[in-house]
């Protein structure tokens, strides 16, 4: 599909390319690490499919990542910070709908108002996957995160199921601070594409297991998905939930907006604000959940406090899910929150790249006539899918 792509002026794209190029050597080395065979007998991954290629253990990779981080310290000062944002399912028609509704809510003539994203539009991308003209989120994020096409449903692995290194792994190996923010489950396809590898996106307990013990750690992970962190790994009395594994590895765990805002960032931060996906923005007020902007600002503040370059990934996850449900009121409010979050991030002076992975539905018309007005949508303040 063709989708809109924006950036913090045209120079941001050049900076993003520079960052990727600066990490390319590390990126290639990490890929080789994934492809190398294990030389010692070590505890295998709990997922047999993770060993589908020649790489069969997690611990070898952890050791190698620490080695790369040590080697990269001398180059750290030359690296630049980058914020990568993605609005899931937010293609041209959804963008148009959001723009029209924004104008209507502000009392403007439809077409008279722009999104903040519009000011930074520099191009479009085709996001087909390796096995389909229409990508899903898993294959879409793999293309962005790993610079490789894969089959729908696969997360940061090639079509032959071999894991391929991600940009965030390259950043961590280079000693940069890292963070992931999403309004979906943090184990859902898109955030998983920066933080894990899986032959199928639905293996969310396994994805959580990888997130909880990544080395070097992801400094901040915020979103929904508490249920996957309740899954247990191990046998007998030694079995632990993924959440316990994360806490054993030093993560501070928060569950509400107030707890998030109070976190000082002295420890790696894990925020799980819902058992499944977080609320649509239309339903969030009055709950204990933070907004996308709350999470993004807190993650940015923590990463900036590390006093070193960082990579922050932010997903406005639920635009896509609202459109799957044919719920335009929820979709446009989540899109507005994403647009405001983009503006807040862009205003910090840090390089920002915003993309979408595909377009989800959203045909704007009324019966057989090309007559529709966004004013029809302004009274809605709740979705029938509340809490889903």
NORNORNOR-V445510 format. One line per field, one symbol per residue. psi: psi as a letter, one per 30 degrees, with the letter a starting at -180 (. if undefined). Layout:
# NORNORNOR-V445510
psi=???
This chain:
# NORNORNOR-V445510
psi=lklkkllilffeeeeeeeeeeffeeeeeeeeeeefkkkfljlklkfjfffgfafkfleeeeeeeeeeeeeffeffefflklkkkkkjkgiaeeeeeeeeeeeeefgglkkffklleeefgkfalkkhlafgkfjlleeeefeeeefhkkllkfkjhllfggkkkkleeeeeefggllllkklfakfgleefeffgakkfkffifeeeeeeefgkkllkekjkaageefffkkklkbffklleeeeeefggkkklfleeeeffkfgflkkjjjgleblllleffekflgklleeeeeeeeeeeefffhlllkkkkkiegeeeeeeghieeeeeeeeeeeeeeeeeeffffkkkkkllflkjbikjljbfkijkkffffffkglkfgkf.
